[in-house]
């Protein structure tokens, strides 16, 4: 009977030790991994993109230089012909 209790206690101790090691490893992994952003920070909004008529560069629509019904990325490209 005492042998049976010894083996049960030994198995329980090994189980608790393994469980504690796994929890510590998970905790370490969570501390090392940076959190993933779930949404843009408050105040930042997603904005439409547009394409420059000269060079084809995509840029935010708020930075558009419009001339003759076309969008350009800079005033210098307004002076150049569209491609």
C-alpha positions in Angstrom: 0.0 0.0 0.0 2.8 2.4 0.8 4.4 1.7 -2.6 1.2 2.7 -4.3 1.0 6.0 -2.4 4.7 6.7 -3.1 4.1 6.2 -6.9 0.9 8.3 -6.9 2.7 11.1 -5.0 5.7 10.9 -7.3 3.6 11.1 -10.5 1.6 14.1 -9.0 4.8 16.0 -8.2 6.2 15.4 -11.7 2.9 16.6 -13.2 2.9 19.8 -11.1 6.6 20.4 -12.0 5.9 20.0 -15.8 2.8 22.2 -15.6 4.7 24.9 -13.8 7.5 24.8 -16.4 5.0 25.1 -19.2 3.3 28.0 -17.6 6.6 29.8 -17.1 7.6 29.2 -20.8 4.3 30.6 -22.0 4.6 33.6 -19.8 8.1 34.3 -21.0 7.0 33.9 -24.6 4.1 36.4 -24.1 6.5 38.9 -22.6 9.0 38.6 -25.5 6.3 38.9 -28.2 5.2 42.5 -28.9 1.4 42.9 -29.0 -0.2 43.1 -32.4 -2.1 46.2 -33.1 -5.8 45.4 -33.5 -6.9 48.7 -35.1 -5.3 52.0 -36.0 -4.7 54.3 -33.1 -7.4 56.8 -32.3 -7.3 59.9 -34.5 -5.8 58.1 -37.4 -8.1 57.4 -40.3 -7.7 55.2 -43.3 -7.4 57.5 -46.4 -8.0 56.9 -50.1 -4.9 56.5 -52.3 -4.6 58.1 -55.8 -2.1 57.6 -58.6 0.2 60.3 -60.2 -0.6 60.8 -63.8 3.1 61.3 -64.7 5.1 58.7 -62.7 2.4 56.3 -61.5 3.2 56.6 -57.8 0.4 55.9 -55.4 0.1 58.4 -52.6 -2.6 59.7 -50.1 -5.4 61.7 -51.7 -4.9 64.5 -49.3 -1.5 65.3 -50.9 -2.9 65.5 -54.4 -1.9 68.3 -56.7 -4.7 68.6 -59.3 -4.3 70.1 -62.7 -6.5 69.7 -65.8 -8.6 67.0 -64.1 -5.6 64.8 -63.4 -3.9 64.0 -60.1 -0.1 64.5 -59.6 2.2 63.7 -56.7 4.1 67.0 -56.9 4.0 70.4 -58.6 7.0 69.5 -60.7 5.1 66.6 -62.3 2.3 69.0 -63.2 4.7 70.7 -65.6 5.7 67.4 -67.2 3.5 65.5 -69.7 1.4 62.5 -68.5 2.8 59.1 -69.4 
